[in-house]
Amino acid sequence: MYLHLGQSTVIRDRDIIGIFDLDITSQSYRTRQYLSKAEQAGQVESATDDLPKSFVVCQKKGTGEQKVYLAQPASGTLVRRLER
């Protein structure tokens, strides 16, 4: 199954490690530090032109390549899409 994050970004559900609310989790120093390091490593990709509300951490099976997607839909919306 695939999850549409916005614009033309679609990811496989089996690659998803976690879906997080950006407003809540960005209050944590560790989360801000993680996102900053991921951005410096070139692992962050934006799936929106608007202000993102969530981020999705993925790791490709086999290669171990990690990617962080910034998305417009709220984390709850993305979870509901996966449950369908």
mmCIF file of the N, C-alpha and C atoms, coordinates in Angstrom:
data_MODEL
# 
_entry.id   MODEL 
# 
loop_
_atom_site.group_PDB 
_atom_site.id 
_atom_site.type_symbol 
_atom_site.label_atom_id 
_atom_site.label_alt_id 
_atom_site.label_comp_id 
_atom_site.label_asym_id 
_atom_site.label_entity_id 
_atom_site.label_seq_id 
_atom_site.pdbx_PDB_ins_code 
_atom_site.Cartn_x 
_atom_site.Cartn_y 
_atom_site.Cartn_z 
_atom_site.occupancy 
_atom_site.B_iso_or_equiv 
_atom_site.pdbx_formal_charge 
_atom_site.auth_seq_id 
_atom_site.auth_comp_id 
_atom_site.auth_asym_id 
_atom_site.auth_atom_id 
_atom_site.pdbx_PDB_model_num 
ATOM 1   N N  . MET A 1 1  ? 0.840  -1.172 0.000  1.00 0.00 ? 1  MET A N  1 
ATOM 2   C CA . MET A 1 1  ? 0.000  0.000  0.000  1.00 0.00 ? 1  MET A CA 1 
ATOM 3   C C  . MET A 1 1  ? 0.891  1.243  0.000  1.00 0.00 ? 1  MET A C  1 
ATOM 4   N N  . TYR A 1 2  ? 0.337  2.325  -0.496 1.00 0.00 ? 2  TYR A N  1 
ATOM 5   C CA . TYR A 1 2  ? 1.062  3.583  -0.576 1.00 0.00 ? 2  TYR A CA 1 
ATOM 6   C C  . TYR A 1 2  ? 0.313  4.677  0.171  1.00 0.00 ? 2  TYR A C  1 
ATOM 7   N N  . LEU A 1 3  ? 1.052  5.686  0.607  1.00 0.00 ? 3  LEU A N  1 
ATOM 8   C CA . LEU A 1 3  ? 0.468  6.825  1.308  1.00 0.00 ? 3  LEU A CA 1 
ATOM 9   C C  . LEU A 1 3  ? 0.828  8.092  0.544  1.00 0.00 ? 3  LEU A C  1 
ATOM 10  N N  . HIS A 1 4  ? -0.214 8.860  0.185  1.00 0.00 ? 4  HIS A N  1 
ATOM 11  C CA . HIS A 1 4  ? -0.016 10.134 -0.522 1.00 0.00 ? 4  HIS A CA 1 
ATOM 12  C C  . HIS A 1 4  ? 0.182  11.229 0.519  1.00 0.00 ? 4  HIS A C  1 
ATOM 13  N N  . LEU A 1 5  ? 1.323  11.917 0.451  1.00 0.00 ? 5  LEU A N  1 
ATOM 14  C CA . LEU A 1 5  ? 1.647  12.963 1.420  1.00 0.00 ? 5  LEU A CA 1 
ATOM 15  C C  . LEU A 1 5  ? 1.296  14.366 0.933  1.00 0.00 ? 5  LEU A C  1 
ATOM 16  N N  . GLY A 1 6  ? 1.127  14.516 -0.355 1.00 0.00 ? 6  GLY A N  1 
ATOM 17  C CA . GLY A 1 6  ? 0.853  15.831 -0.909 1.00 0.00 ? 6  GLY A CA 1 
ATOM 18  C C  . GLY A 1 6  ? 1.664  16.039 -2.165 1.00 0.00 ? 6  GLY A C  1 
ATOM 19  N N  . GLN A 1 7  ? 1.214  16.973 -2.973 1.00 0.00 ? 7  GLN A N  1 
ATOM 20  C CA . GLN A 1 7  ? 1.821  17.244 -4.281 1.00 0.00 ? 7  GLN A CA 1 
ATOM 21  C C  . GLN A 1 7  ? 2.000  15.919 -5.018 1.00 0.00 ? 7  GLN A C  1 
ATOM 22  N N  . SER A 1 8  ? 3.189  15.581 -5.406 1.00 0.00 ? 8  SER A N  1 
ATOM 23  C CA . SER A 1 8  ? 3.397  14.321 -6.134 1.00 0.00 ? 8  SER A CA 1 
ATOM 24  C C  . SER A 1 8  ? 4.194  13.319 -5.296 1.00 0.00 ? 8  SER A C  1 
ATOM 25  N N  . THR A 1 9  ? 4.144  13.466 -3.985 1.00 0.00 ? 9  THR A N  1 
ATOM 26  C CA . THR A 1 9  ? 4.916  12.600 -3.093 1.00 0.00 ? 9  THR A CA 1 
ATOM 27  C C  . THR A 1 9  ? 4.064  11.449 -2.572 1.00 0.00 ? 9  THR A C  1 
ATOM 28  N N  . VAL A 1 10 ? 4.498  10.250 -2.913 1.00 0.00 ? 10 VAL A N  1 
ATOM 29  C CA . VAL A 1 10 ? 3.833  9.024  -2.472 1.00 0.00 ? 10 VAL A CA 1 
ATOM 30  C C  . VAL A 1 10 ? 4.914  8.111  -1.902 1.00 0.00 ? 10 VAL A C  1 
ATOM 31  N N  . ILE A 1 11 ? 4.629  7.514  -0.732 1.00 0.00 ? 11 ILE A N  1 
ATOM 32  C CA . ILE A 1 11 ? 5.606  6.621  -0.102 1.00 0.00 ? 11 ILE A CA 1 
ATOM 33  C C  . ILE A 1 11 ? 4.954  5.273  0.203  1.00 0.00 ? 11 ILE A C  1 
ATOM 34  N N  . ARG A 1 12 ? 5.770  4.255  0.323  1.00 0.00 ? 12 ARG A N  1 
ATOM 35  C CA . ARG A 1 12 ? 5.255  2.931  0.681  1.00 0.00 ? 12 ARG A CA 1 
ATOM 36  C C  . ARG A 1 12 ? 4.997  2.859  2.172  1.00 0.00 ? 12 ARG A C  1 
ATOM 37  N N  . ASP A 1 13 ? 3.910  2.230  2.547  1.00 0.00 ? 13 ASP A N  1 
ATOM 38  C CA . ASP A 1 13 ? 3.584  2.136  3.969  1.00 0.00 ? 13 ASP A CA 1 
ATOM 39  C C  . ASP A 1 13 ? 4.593  1.286  4.737  1.00 0.00 ? 13 ASP A C  1 
ATOM 40  N N  . ARG A 1 14 ? 5.202  0.311  4.082  1.00 0.00 ? 14 ARG A N  1 
ATOM 41  C CA . ARG A 1 14 ? 6.154  -0.557 4.790  1.00 0.00 ? 14 ARG A CA 1 
ATOM 42  C C  . ARG A 1 14 ? 7.479  0.148  5.086  1.00 0.00 ? 14 ARG A C  1 
ATOM 43  N N  . ASP A 1 15 ? 7.720  1.288  4.460  1.00 0.00 ? 15 ASP A N  1 
ATOM 44  C CA . ASP A 1 15 ? 8.932  2.060  4.722  1.00 0.00 ? 15 ASP A CA 1 
ATOM 45  C C  . ASP A 1 15 ? 8.762  3.054  5.869  1.00 0.00 ? 15 ASP A C  1 
ATOM 46  N N  . ILE A 1 16 ? 7.536  3.250  6.337  1.00 0.00 ? 16 ILE A N  1 
ATOM 47  C CA . ILE A 1 16 ? 7.253  4.259  7.364  1.00 0.00 ? 16 ILE A CA 1 
ATOM 48  C C  . ILE A 1 16 ? 7.702  3.774  8.737  1.00 0.00 ? 16 ILE A C  1 
ATOM 49  N N  . ILE A 1 17 ? 8.508  4.594  9.390  1.00 0.00 ? 17 ILE A N  1 
ATOM 50  C CA . ILE A 1 17 ? 8.919  4.330  10.771 1.00 0.00 ? 17 ILE A CA 1 
ATOM 51  C C  . ILE A 1 17 ? 7.967  5.039  11.725 1.00 0.00 ? 17 ILE A C  1 
ATOM 52  N N  . GLY A 1 18 ? 7.582  6.279  11.384 1.00 0.00 ? 18 GLY A N  1 
ATOM 53  C CA . GLY A 1 18 ? 6.681  7.028  12.246 1.00 0.00 ? 18 GLY A CA 1 
ATOM 54  C C  . GLY A 1 18 ? 6.100  8.243  11.565 1.00 0.00 ? 18 GLY A C  1 
ATOM 55  N N  . ILE A 1 19 ? 4.923  8.638  12.051 1.00 0.00 ? 19 ILE A N  1 
ATOM 56  C CA . ILE A 1 19 ? 4.234  9.847  11.583 1.00 0.00 ? 19 ILE A CA 1 
ATOM 57  C C  . ILE A 1 19 ? 4.067  10.741 12.797 1.00 0.00 ? 19 ILE A C  1 
ATOM 58  N N  . PHE A 1 20 ? 4.527  11.983 12.694 1.00 0.00 ? 20 PHE A N  1 
ATOM 59  C CA . PHE A 1 20 ? 4.580  12.857 13.856 1.00 0.00 ? 20 PHE A CA 1 
ATOM 60  C C  . PHE A 1 20 ? 3.938  14.209 13.585 1.00 0.00 ? 20 PHE A C  1 
ATOM 61  N N  . ASP A 1 21 ? 3.305  14.762 14.613 1.00 0.00 ? 21 ASP A N  1 
ATOM 62  C CA . ASP A 1 21 ? 2.727  16.100 14.559 1.00 0.00 ? 21 ASP A CA 1 
ATOM 63  C C  . ASP A 1 21 ? 3.864  17.093 14.749 1.00 0.00 ? 21 ASP A C  1 
ATOM 64  N N  . LEU A 1 22 ? 4.069  17.958 13.802 1.00 0.00 ? 22 LEU A N  1 
ATOM 65  C CA . LEU A 1 22 ? 5.204  18.880 13.831 1.00 0.00 ? 22 LEU A CA 1 
ATOM 66  C C  . LEU A 1 22 ? 5.093  19.905 14.959 1.00 0.00 ? 22 LEU A C  1 
ATOM 67  N N  . ASP A 1 23 ? 3.883  20.409 15.235 1.00 0.00 ? 23 ASP A N  1 
ATOM 68  C CA . ASP A 1 23 ? 3.715  21.409 16.293 1.00 0.00 ? 23 ASP A CA 1 
ATOM 69  C C  . ASP A 1 23 ? 4.045  20.846 17.668 1.00 0.00 ? 23 ASP A C  1 
ATOM 70  N N  . ILE A 1 24 ? 3.571  19.659 17.948 1.00 0.00 ? 24 ILE A N  1 
ATOM 71  C CA . ILE A 1 24 ? 3.782  19.055 19.273 1.00 0.00 ? 24 ILE A CA 1 
ATOM 72  C C  . ILE A 1 24 ? 5.218  18.581 19.449 1.00 0.00 ? 24 ILE A C  1 
ATOM 73  N N  . THR A 1 25 ? 5.728  17.841 18.484 1.00 0.00 ? 25 THR A N  1 
ATOM 74  C CA . THR A 1 25 ? 7.059  17.248 18.646 1.00 0.00 ? 25 THR A CA 1 
ATOM 75  C C  . THR A 1 25 ? 8.190  18.255 18.520 1.00 0.00 ? 25 THR A C  1 
ATOM 76  N N  . SER A 1 26 ? 7.975  19.353 17.800 1.00 0.00 ? 26 SER A N  1 
ATOM 77  C CA . SER A 1 26 ? 9.054  20.332 17.636 1.00 0.00 ? 26 SER A CA 1 
ATOM 78  C C  . SER A 1 26 ? 9.308  21.128 18.917 1.00 0.00 ? 26 SER A C  1 
ATOM 79  N N  . GLN A 1 27 ? 8.500  20.925 19.933 1.00 0.00 ? 27 GLN A N  1 
ATOM 80  C CA . GLN A 1 27 ? 8.751  21.558 21.228 1.00 0.00 ? 27 GLN A CA 1 
ATOM 81  C C  . GLN A 1 27 ? 9.910  20.877 21.951 1.00 0.00 ? 27 GLN A C  1 
ATOM 82  N N  . SER A 1 28 ? 10.201 19.643 21.559 1.00 0.00 ? 28 SER A N  1 
ATOM 83  C CA . SER A 1 28 ? 11.271 18.875 22.178 1.00 0.00 ? 28 SER A CA 1 
ATOM 84  C C  . SER A 1 28 ? 12.615 19.243 21.551 1.00 0.00 ? 28 SER A C  1 
ATOM 85  N N  . TYR A 1 29 ? 13.605 19.453 22.392 1.00 0.00 ? 29 TYR A N  1 
ATOM 86  C CA . TYR A 1 29 ? 14.951 19.768 21.915 1.00 0.00 ? 29 TYR A CA 1 
ATOM 87  C C  . TYR A 1 29 ? 15.493 18.638 21.047 1.00 0.00 ? 29 TYR A C  1 
ATOM 88  N N  . ARG A 1 30 ? 15.268 17.394 21.463 1.00 0.00 ? 30 ARG A N  1 
ATOM 89  C CA . ARG A 1 30 ? 15.793 16.238 20.723 1.00 0.00 ? 30 ARG A CA 1 
ATOM 90  C C  . ARG A 1 30 ? 15.182 16.143 19.319 1.00 0.00 ? 30 ARG A C  1 
ATOM 91  N N  . THR A 1 31 ? 13.907 16.448 19.209 1.00 0.00 ? 31 THR A N  1 
ATOM 92  C CA . THR A 1 31 ? 13.270 16.404 17.890 1.00 0.00 ? 31 THR A CA 1 
ATOM 93  C C  . THR A 1 31 ? 13.815 17.504 16.997 1.00 0.00 ? 31 THR A C  1 
ATOM 94  N N  . ARG A 1 32 ? 13.947 18.691 17.532 1.00 0.00 ? 32 ARG A N  1 
ATOM 95  C CA . ARG A 1 32 ? 14.518 19.798 16.744 1.00 0.00 ? 32 ARG A CA 1 
ATOM 96  C C  . ARG A 1 32 ? 15.943 19.450 16.307 1.00 0.00 ? 32 ARG A C  1 
ATOM 97  N N  . GLN A 1 33 ? 16.708 18.851 17.194 1.00 0.00 ? 33 GLN A N  1 
ATOM 98  C CA . GLN A 1 33 ? 18.075 18.447 16.877 1.00 0.00 ? 33 GLN A CA 1 
ATOM 99  C C  . GLN A 1 33 ? 18.075 17.370 15.784 1.00 0.00 ? 33 GLN A C  1 
ATOM 100 N N  . TYR A 1 34 ? 17.180 16.388 15.898 1.00 0.00 ? 34 TYR A N  1 
ATOM 101 C CA . TYR A 1 34 ? 17.077 15.322 14.890 1.00 0.00 ? 34 TYR A CA 1 
ATOM 102 C C  . TYR A 1 34 ? 16.734 15.901 13.516 1.00 0.00 ? 34 TYR A C  1 
ATOM 103 N N  . LEU A 1 35 ? 15.727 16.768 13.465 1.00 0.00 ? 35 LEU A N  1 
ATOM 104 C CA . LEU A 1 35 ? 15.316 17.364 12.191 1.00 0.00 ? 35 LEU A CA 1 
ATOM 105 C C  . LEU A 1 35 ? 16.424 18.233 11.593 1.00 0.00 ? 35 LEU A C  1 
ATOM 106 N N  . SER A 1 36 ? 17.144 18.938 12.443 1.00 0.00 ? 36 SER A N  1 
ATOM 107 C CA . SER A 1 36 ? 18.249 19.771 11.969 1.00 0.00 ? 36 SER A CA 1 
ATOM 108 C C  . SER A 1 36 ? 19.357 18.907 11.361 1.00 0.00 ? 36 SER A C  1 
ATOM 109 N N  . LYS A 1 37 ? 19.702 17.813 12.023 1.00 0.00 ? 37 LYS A N  1 
ATOM 110 C CA . LYS A 1 37 ? 20.738 16.915 11.499 1.00 0.00 ? 37 LYS A CA 1 
ATOM 111 C C  . LYS A 1 37 ? 20.284 16.238 10.208 1.00 0.00 ? 37 LYS A C  1 
ATOM 112 N N  . ALA A 1 38 ? 19.023 15.861 10.147 1.00 0.00 ? 38 ALA A N  1 
ATOM 113 C CA . ALA A 1 38 ? 18.502 15.239 8.931  1.00 0.00 ? 38 ALA A CA 1 
ATOM 114 C C  . ALA A 1 38 ? 18.545 16.232 7.768  1.00 0.00 ? 38 ALA A C  1 
ATOM 115 N N  . GLU A 1 39 ? 18.225 17.482 8.050  1.00 0.00 ? 39 GLU A N  1 
ATOM 116 C CA . GLU A 1 39 ? 18.268 18.503 7.000  1.00 0.00 ? 39 GLU A CA 1 
ATOM 117 C C  . GLU A 1 39 ? 19.705 18.740 6.518  1.00 0.00 ? 39 GLU A C  1 
ATOM 118 N N  . GLN A 1 40 ? 20.643 18.795 7.446  1.00 0.00 ? 40 GLN A N  1 
ATOM 119 C CA . GLN A 1 40 ? 22.045 18.984 7.083  1.00 0.00 ? 40 GLN A CA 1 
ATOM 120 C C  . GLN A 1 40 ? 22.576 17.814 6.251  1.00 0.00 ? 40 GLN A C  1 
ATOM 121 N N  . ALA A 1 41 ? 22.039 16.614 6.515  1.00 0.00 ? 41 ALA A N  1 
ATOM 122 C CA . ALA A 1 41 ? 22.467 15.421 5.785  1.00 0.00 ? 41 ALA A CA 1 
ATOM 123 C C  . ALA A 1 41 ? 21.746 15.274 4.448  1.00 0.00 ? 41 ALA A C  1 
ATOM 124 N N  . GLY A 1 42 ? 20.828 16.183 4.154  1.00 0.00 ? 42 GLY A N  1 
ATOM 125 C CA . GLY A 1 42 ? 20.095 16.136 2.893  1.00 0.00 ? 42 GLY A CA 1 
ATOM 126 C C  . GLY A 1 42 ? 19.004 15.071 2.868  1.00 0.00 ? 42 GLY A C  1 
ATOM 127 N N  . GLN A 1 43 ? 18.502 14.698 4.044  1.00 0.00 ? 43 GLN A N  1 
ATOM 128 C CA . GLN A 1 43 ? 17.495 13.649 4.145  1.00 0.00 ? 43 GLN A CA 1 
ATOM 129 C C  . GLN A 1 43 ? 16.066 14.191 4.230  1.00 0.00 ? 43 GLN A C  1 
ATOM 130 N N  . VAL A 1 44 ? 15.894 15.499 4.244  1.00 0.00 ? 44 VAL A N  1 
ATOM 131 C CA . VAL A 1 44 ? 14.568 16.089 4.385  1.00 0.00 ? 44 VAL A CA 1 
ATOM 132 C C  . VAL A 1 44 ? 14.029 16.484 3.017  1.00 0.00 ? 44 VAL A C  1 
ATOM 133 N N  . GLU A 1 45 ? 12.782 16.087 2.774  1.00 0.00 ? 45 GLU A N  1 
ATOM 134 C CA . GLU A 1 45 ? 12.109 16.437 1.522  1.00 0.00 ? 45 GLU A CA 1 
ATOM 135 C C  . GLU A 1 45 ? 10.740 17.019 1.868  1.00 0.00 ? 45 GLU A C  1 
ATOM 136 N N  . SER A 1 46 ? 10.413 18.127 1.257  1.00 0.00 ? 46 SER A N  1 
ATOM 137 C CA . SER A 1 46 ? 9.127  18.759 1.509  1.00 0.00 ? 46 SER A CA 1 
ATOM 138 C C  . SER A 1 46 ? 8.095  18.291 0.494  1.00 0.00 ? 46 SER A C  1 
ATOM 139 N N  . ALA A 1 47 ? 6.929  17.887 1.011  1.00 0.00 ? 47 ALA A N  1 
ATOM 140 C CA . ALA A 1 47 ? 5.831  17.454 0.154  1.00 0.00 ? 47 ALA A CA 1 
ATOM 141 C C  . ALA A 1 47 ? 4.738  18.515 0.106  1.00 0.00 ? 47 ALA A C  1 
ATOM 142 N N  . THR A 1 48 ? 5.104  19.753 0.438  1.00 0.00 ? 48 THR A N  1 
ATOM 143 C CA . THR A 1 48 ? 4.128  20.840 0.456  1.00 0.00 ? 48 THR A CA 1 
ATOM 144 C C  . THR A 1 48 ? 4.817  22.175 0.202  1.00 0.00 ? 48 THR A C  1 
ATOM 145 N N  . ASP A 1 49 ? 4.071  23.097 -0.371 1.00 0.00 ? 49 ASP A N  1 
ATOM 146 C CA . ASP A 1 49 ? 4.559  24.467 -0.516 1.00 0.00 ? 49 ASP A CA 1 
ATOM 147 C C  . ASP A 1 49 ? 4.076  25.327 0.649  1.00 0.00 ? 49 ASP A C  1 
ATOM 148 N N  . ASP A 1 50 ? 3.103  24.805 1.402  1.00 0.00 ? 50 ASP A N  1 
ATOM 149 C CA . ASP A 1 50 ? 2.548  25.512 2.552  1.00 0.00 ? 50 ASP A CA 1 
ATOM 150 C C  . ASP A 1 50 ? 3.319  25.142 3.814  1.00 0.00 ? 50 ASP A C  1 
ATOM 151 N N  . LEU A 1 51 ? 2.875  25.691 4.924  1.00 0.00 ? 51 LEU A N  1 
ATOM 152 C CA . LEU A 1 51 ? 3.462  25.377 6.221  1.00 0.00 ? 51 LEU A CA 1 
ATOM 153 C C  . LEU A 1 51 ? 3.151  23.924 6.574  1.00 0.00 ? 51 LEU A C  1 
ATOM 154 N N  . PRO A 1 52 ? 4.166  23.086 6.813  1.00 0.00 ? 52 PRO A N  1 
ATOM 155 C CA . PRO A 1 52 ? 3.898  21.679 7.128  1.00 0.00 ? 52 PRO A CA 1 
ATOM 156 C C  . PRO A 1 52 ? 3.296  21.510 8.517  1.00 0.00 ? 52 PRO A C  1 
ATOM 157 N N  . LYS A 1 53 ? 2.424  20.515 8.644  1.00 0.00 ? 53 LYS A N  1 
ATOM 158 C CA . LYS A 1 53 ? 1.790  20.205 9.926  1.00 0.00 ? 53 LYS A CA 1 
ATOM 159 C C  . LYS A 1 53 ? 2.324  18.909 10.516 1.00 0.00 ? 53 LYS A C  1 
ATOM 160 N N  . SER A 1 54 ? 2.981  18.101 9.692  1.00 0.00 ? 54 SER A N  1 
ATOM 161 C CA . SER A 1 54 ? 3.475  16.815 10.163 1.00 0.00 ? 54 SER A CA 1 
ATOM 162 C C  . SER A 1 54 ? 4.759  16.447 9.442  1.00 0.00 ? 54 SER A C  1 
ATOM 163 N N  . PHE A 1 55 ? 5.417  15.433 9.987  1.00 0.00 ? 55 PHE A N  1 
ATOM 164 C CA . PHE A 1 55 ? 6.562  14.874 9.278  1.00 0.00 ? 55 PHE A CA 1 
ATOM 165 C C  . PHE A 1 55 ? 6.532  13.365 9.403  1.00 0.00 ? 55 PHE A C  1 
ATOM 166 N N  . VAL A 1 56 ? 7.033  12.713 8.365  1.00 0.00 ? 56 VAL A N  1 
ATOM 167 C CA . VAL A 1 56 ? 7.009  11.256 8.285  1.00 0.00 ? 56 VAL A CA 1 
ATOM 168 C C  . VAL A 1 56 ? 8.453  10.781 8.127  1.00 0.00 ? 56 VAL A C  1 
ATOM 169 N N  . VAL A 1 57 ? 8.859  9.888  9.017  1.00 0.00 ? 57 VAL A N  1 
ATOM 170 C CA . VAL A 1 57 ? 10.202 9.319  8.954  1.00 0.00 ? 57 VAL A CA 1 
ATOM 171 C C  . VAL A 1 57 ? 10.105 7.968  8.263  1.00 0.00 ? 57 VAL A C  1 
ATOM 172 N N  . CYS A 1 58 ? 10.912 7.776  7.224  1.00 0.00 ? 58 CYS A N  1 
ATOM 173 C CA . CYS A 1 58 ? 10.894 6.534  6.447  1.00 0.00 ? 58 CYS A CA 1 
ATOM 174 C C  . CYS A 1 58 ? 12.297 5.962  6.344  1.00 0.00 ? 58 CYS A C  1 
ATOM 175 N N  . GLN A 1 59 ? 12.342 4.649  6.207  1.00 0.00 ? 59 GLN A N  1 
ATOM 176 C CA . GLN A 1 59 ? 13.598 3.967  5.946  1.00 0.00 ? 59 GLN A CA 1 
ATOM 177 C C  . GLN A 1 59 ? 13.326 2.880  4.932  1.00 0.00 ? 59 GLN A C  1 
ATOM 178 N N  . LYS A 1 60 ? 14.013 2.958  3.799  1.00 0.00 ? 60 LYS A N  1 
ATOM 179 C CA . LYS A 1 60 ? 13.796 1.984  2.730  1.00 0.00 ? 60 LYS A CA 1 
ATOM 180 C C  . LYS A 1 60 ? 14.329 0.626  3.151  1.00 0.00 ? 60 LYS A C  1 
ATOM 181 N N  . LYS A 1 61 ? 13.494 -0.389 2.984  1.00 0.00 ? 61 LYS A N  1 
ATOM 182 C CA . LYS A 1 61 ? 13.902 -1.755 3.289  1.00 0.00 ? 61 LYS A CA 1 
ATOM 183 C C  . LYS A 1 61 ? 15.010 -2.164 2.332  1.00 0.00 ? 61 LYS A C  1 
ATOM 184 N N  . GLY A 1 62 ? 15.990 -2.820 2.848  1.00 0.00 ? 62 GLY A N  1 
ATOM 185 C CA . GLY A 1 62 ? 17.088 -3.284 2.005  1.00 0.00 ? 62 GLY A CA 1 
ATOM 186 C C  . GLY A 1 62 ? 18.260 -2.324 1.983  1.00 0.00 ? 62 GLY A C  1 
ATOM 187 N N  . THR A 1 63 ? 18.015 -1.065 1.632  1.00 0.00 ? 63 THR A N  1 
ATOM 188 C CA . THR A 1 63 ? 19.113 -0.097 1.518  1.00 0.00 ? 63 THR A CA 1 
ATOM 189 C C  . THR A 1 63 ? 19.394 0.600  2.846  1.00 0.00 ? 63 THR A C  1 
ATOM 190 N N  . GLY A 1 64 ? 18.380 0.725  3.694  1.00 0.00 ? 64 GLY A N  1 
ATOM 191 C CA . GLY A 1 64 ? 18.550 1.411  4.968  1.00 0.00 ? 64 GLY A CA 1 
ATOM 192 C C  . GLY A 1 64 ? 18.572 2.920  4.841  1.00 0.00 ? 64 GLY A C  1 
ATOM 193 N N  . GLU A 1 65 ? 18.329 3.439  3.632  1.00 0.00 ? 65 GLU A N  1 
ATOM 194 C CA . GLU A 1 65 ? 18.322 4.879  3.399  1.00 0.00 ? 65 GLU A CA 1 
ATOM 195 C C  . GLU A 1 65 ? 17.163 5.521  4.159  1.00 0.00 ? 65 GLU A C  1 
ATOM 196 N N  . GLN A 1 66 ? 17.482 6.533  4.947  1.00 0.00 ? 66 GLN A N  1 
ATOM 197 C CA . GLN A 1 66 ? 16.460 7.195  5.750  1.00 0.00 ? 66 GLN A CA 1 
ATOM 198 C C  . GLN A 1 66 ? 16.092 8.531  5.114  1.00 0.00 ? 66 GLN A C  1 
ATOM 199 N N  . LYS A 1 67 ? 14.795 8.872  5.203  1.00 0.00 ? 67 LYS A N  1 
ATOM 200 C CA . LYS A 1 67 ? 14.278 10.102 4.617  1.00 0.00 ? 67 LYS A CA 1 
ATOM 201 C C  . LYS A 1 67 ? 13.203 10.665 5.554  1.00 0.00 ? 67 LYS A C  1 
ATOM 202 N N  . VAL A 1 68 ? 13.143 11.981 5.644  1.00 0.00 ? 68 VAL A N  1 
ATOM 203 C CA . VAL A 1 68 ? 12.119 12.672 6.432  1.00 0.00 ? 68 VAL A CA 1 
ATOM 204 C C  . VAL A 1 68 ? 11.310 13.525 5.467  1.00 0.00 ? 68 VAL A C  1 
ATOM 205 N N  . TYR A 1 69 ? 9.997  13.305 5.452  1.00 0.00 ? 69 TYR A N  1 
ATOM 206 C CA . TYR A 1 69 ? 9.099  14.057 4.580  1.00 0.00 ? 69 TYR A CA 1 
ATOM 207 C C  . TYR A 1 69 ? 8.291  15.036 5.411  1.00 0.00 ? 69 TYR A C  1 
ATOM 208 N N  . LEU A 1 70 ? 8.279  16.301 5.009  1.00 0.00 ? 70 LEU A N  1 
ATOM 209 C CA . LEU A 1 70 ? 7.431  17.313 5.635  1.00 0.00 ? 70 LEU A CA 1 
ATOM 210 C C  . LEU A 1 70 ? 6.139  17.357 4.834  1.00 0.00 ? 70 LEU A C  1 
ATOM 211 N N  . ALA A 1 71 ? 5.005  17.262 5.533  1.00 0.00 ? 71 ALA A N  1 
ATOM 212 C CA . ALA A 1 71 ? 3.721  17.156 4.850  1.00 0.00 ? 71 ALA A CA 1 
ATOM 213 C C  . ALA A 1 71 ? 2.711  18.164 5.379  1.00 0.00 ? 71 ALA A C  1 
ATOM 214 N N  . GLN A 1 72 ? 1.789  18.567 4.526  1.00 0.00 ? 72 GLN A N  1 
ATOM 215 C CA . GLN A 1 72 ? 0.726  19.501 4.885  1.00 0.00 ? 72 GLN A CA 1 
ATOM 216 C C  . GLN A 1 72 ? -0.371 18.852 5.732  1.00 0.00 ? 72 GLN A C  1 
ATOM 217 N N  . PRO A 1 73 ? -0.842 17.630 5.394  1.00 0.00 ? 73 PRO A N  1 
ATOM 218 C CA . PRO A 1 73 ? -1.912 17.050 6.202  1.00 0.00 ? 73 PRO A CA 1 
ATOM 219 C C  . PRO A 1 73 ? -1.457 16.796 7.641  1.00 0.00 ? 73 PRO A C  1 
ATOM 220 N N  . ALA A 1 74 ? -2.397 16.898 8.561  1.00 0.00 ? 74 ALA A N  1 
ATOM 221 C CA . ALA A 1 74 ? -2.103 16.608 9.967  1.00 0.00 ? 74 ALA A CA 1 
ATOM 222 C C  . ALA A 1 74 ? -1.753 15.137 10.131 1.00 0.00 ? 74 ALA A C  1 
ATOM 223 N N  . SER A 1 75 ? -1.037 14.825 11.184 1.00 0.00 ? 75 SER A N  1 
ATOM 224 C CA . SER A 1 75 ? -0.615 13.445 11.421 1.00 0.00 ? 75 SER A CA 1 
ATOM 225 C C  . SER A 1 75 ? -1.815 12.506 11.539 1.00 0.00 ? 75 SER A C  1 
ATOM 226 N N  . GLY A 1 76 ? -2.886 12.944 12.169 1.00 0.00 ? 76 GLY A N  1 
ATOM 227 C CA . GLY A 1 76 ? -4.092 12.127 12.289 1.00 0.00 ? 76 GLY A CA 1 
ATOM 228 C C  . GLY A 1 76 ? -4.705 11.808 10.935 1.00 0.00 ? 76 GLY A C  1 
ATOM 229 N N  . THR A 1 77 ? -4.681 12.756 10.035 1.00 0.00 ? 77 THR A N  1 
ATOM 230 C CA . THR A 1 77 ? -5.195 12.537 8.684  1.00 0.00 ? 77 THR A CA 1 
ATOM 231 C C  . THR A 1 77 ? -4.373 11.483 7.959  1.00 0.00 ? 77 THR A C  1 
ATOM 232 N N  . LEU A 1 78 ? -3.057 11.566 8.089  1.00 0.00 ? 78 LEU A N  1 
ATOM 233 C CA . LEU A 1 78 ? -2.185 10.589 7.433  1.00 0.00 ? 78 LEU A CA 1 
ATOM 234 C C  . LEU A 1 78 ? -2.393 9.189  8.001  1.00 0.00 ? 78 LEU A C  1 
ATOM 235 N N  . VAL A 1 79 ? -2.573 9.097  9.303  1.00 0.00 ? 79 VAL A N  1 
ATOM 236 C CA . VAL A 1 79 ? -2.821 7.794  9.935  1.00 0.00 ? 79 VAL A CA 1 
ATOM 237 C C  . VAL A 1 79 ? -4.146 7.215  9.434  1.00 0.00 ? 79 VAL A C  1 
ATOM 238 N N  . ARG A 1 80 ? -5.179 8.029  9.323  1.00 0.00 ? 80 ARG A N  1 
ATOM 239 C CA . ARG A 1 80 ? -6.472 7.557  8.818  1.00 0.00 ? 80 ARG A CA 1 
ATOM 240 C C  . ARG A 1 80 ? -6.360 7.083  7.373  1.00 0.00 ? 80 ARG A C  1 
ATOM 241 N N  . ARG A 1 81 ? -5.556 7.773  6.572  1.00 0.00 ? 81 ARG A N  1 
ATOM 242 C CA . ARG A 1 81 ? -5.341 7.322  5.198  1.00 0.00 ? 81 ARG A CA 1 
ATOM 243 C C  . ARG A 1 81 ? -4.700 5.934  5.161  1.00 0.00 ? 81 ARG A C  1 
ATOM 244 N N  . LEU A 1 82 ? -3.797 5.687  6.088  1.00 0.00 ? 82 LEU A N  1 
ATOM 245 C CA . LEU A 1 82 ? -3.147 4.379  6.140  1.00 0.00 ? 82 LEU A CA 1 
ATOM 246 C C  . LEU A 1 82 ? -4.110 3.284  6.584  1.00 0.00 ? 82 LEU A C  1 
ATOM 247 N N  . GLU A 1 83 ? -5.045 3.621  7.433  1.00 0.00 ? 83 GLU A N  1 
ATOM 248 C CA . GLU A 1 83 ? -5.982 2.628  7.951  1.00 0.00 ? 83 GLU A CA 1 
ATOM 249 C C  . GLU A 1 83 ? -7.034 2.215  6.946  1.00 0.00 ? 83 GLU A C  1 
ATOM 250 N N  . ARG A 1 84 ? -7.238 2.992  5.906  1.00 0.00 ? 84 ARG A N  1 
ATOM 251 C CA . ARG A 1 84 ? -8.242 2.645  4.892  1.00 0.00 ? 84 ARG A CA 1 
ATOM 252 C C  . ARG A 1 84 ? -7.805 1.478  4.057  1.00 0.00 ? 84 ARG A C  1 
# 
